Amino acid sequence: EMADLEASKLLPKNLDQFATAQFWEGFFEELGGAAFEWYCEYEQLAPHLPVGAATCFHAGCGNSNLCFQLVENGHFDYVLNADFSPLAMGEVAQKAAVLPSAIRARTDFALIDCLHIPIGDTRFEHVVDKGLHDAMMKDSEAECRAQSSQLFAEFNRILSPGGVFLMVSLAQEHIIDLLEAALHTGLWDLLTIHTITASDSPLLPFVFQFRKATLPGQVQCSFNGATDEITNFRSLVEGAQAKFIAAKQKKKAAPKALRRQTKHVVVLDIKPWEAETDLQEVKDAISALQYDHVEWLPAAAEILPIAFGVCKLRYQALIDTAAVDPEAIRDEMEEALYDFAQSVDIVSSTALKA
């Protein structure tokens, strides 16, 4: 998403800053109210979320739209969104004020330091963390090891027996060290790991799901649906990372002519200025646009919810990328559709065999 690309320019060079409230206050102020989605979009995370669960503690929520999507899309009956940034919490609370009353009643916001959660034991079925642990832990030395242990202990404490802590992480080497330490505390009895992949993303986020132990015992492990020994946890993650990097390098090193010998199905998201925008009218406007080497695929069009009653139009095109750059088409579409849409973003590009 373009907003997240702009936000990434604001991220600090010094990892120490990630753990400070001062940095995040300045970060959200610079964003000017735009939502920041850490690591992945909701659509990529959704398959790994439960459906119809009761309660969720959303840790380090920032000003992400996930605050509302967790309830709006039926994942949880109730969500408590928590962050230590007053500015971020003020922004999401203000956005929540315009939501339907049925959603507002099931969504709360609290200014909380997740190292010291002022909530009683076993109150939640799930804890969701999309980037908080990564942001707080700059290394795996004594100070961060103690903070990681405390964070895991707090999440475990507020979870009901058998509850799940879902964490999205890039699984850097020092993070793997800290996760291994958490697995040896006896607090968890199952670790489920999945990768989140997107063809155009430079990142490979992992979804780690830790289940709260009901009885002491050995931790079981499942990686992308396959059962494995927990002792292989590090090698499984590092193996997936190595394959991801090799694939990216292979794609980058491939001759330009070889990379562009096939046509591509390009998926685009068109986001309107307001909820009242007639998306059928937007579809008609797109169909009227004519570009060489571009074939519209209107039958595959979808209308998808974003938040606050606003929907986006997902549209597909068959583009001969040997003859035209999809980014150039995106730029021309954004200009042509300015009266209807605030942005046009490329979601994915999939090659068709010649």
C-alpha positions, 0 to 999 in steps of 0.5 A: 500500500502506498501509505505504508511505503511512505510510512516506511521512510519514517522508520528509525535507523537506530533500533533502540528508538522502536521501543520508545513512546517518544518515537511512536508519538512522532511517527504517528504525528508525521503520518497525519492520521493515515493508518499504518499496517505493520508487515502485512495487510489484513487480507494476508493475515485473515486466513490465520485468524479464528472466526467467531471467537469470543475475546481478543486482546490486541497488543500494540495496535497502533492506529491500524485498521485491524482494530476494527477489522477483527470485529467487523469481519467476524473474527471476535465478539469483543476486542480490547485494542491496547497501545502505549501511544496516546496519539495512536489511541486517540486516532483509532478511538476517533475513527471508532466513533463513526462506526455502527453502534453494534461494532462500537459496543464490541470494540474498546481502546486502552492506553496500556504498557503491555509489559504491565497489563492492568487486567485480571488473569484468564480474561481473553481467549486470544492475544494478537500482536502484529509487530509489537514484540519485534519492535520492542526487542533490538537484540537477545541480550539480557535486557531484551531477554528479560523484557521478552520473557515478561511480555510472554508471561503477561500474555500467558497470564491474561489468556484463558486455559488453551488460549492462543497468542498469535504473533506476526514477526519477521523472525530475525535471528535474535527474535528466534533466540527469544522465542526459543527461550519462551518455548522452554518456560512450560507456559505453552504446549503447542507452536503453530507456524505459517508464512505470509507470502505476497509476490511483490513483498520484500518481506517474509512475515511469519505467524506464530501461534502459541497455545497456553499449556493446561498441563506441563509437557513437551511442546508440539510444533506444526509448520505450514500444516506439517507436524515436526519436532520442536527441536527443529523450530529454528531450522524450519524458520531459517530454511523458509527464509533461505528459500524466500531470499533465493527466490527473490535473488533468482527473480532479480538476476533473471534476464529482463527478456526472460522475466517479461516473456509472459503476460501478467494478470495484474490485480489492482485496488481502487480506493474511493474518497468516501463511502458514498462513491458508486463503485459500479460507476467506477467499474464503468469508468475503468472499462472505458479506459483504453491502453495498448497491451492492456485487457480489462477483466471486469468479470473478476471485479470484487467489492471488498470492505476496508473500514468505517463502511468504506469499500474498495474495488478490486479489479484485474487486467491482463497486461503484456509487461514486455510492452508496458510497465504496470506501474505506468498504467497504475499512474495513468489510472490514478490520474484518470479516476481522480474524481472517484478514487484517492488511490490505485494500488497494485496488489499482485502480478501473476505471470501467465505461461506463454 
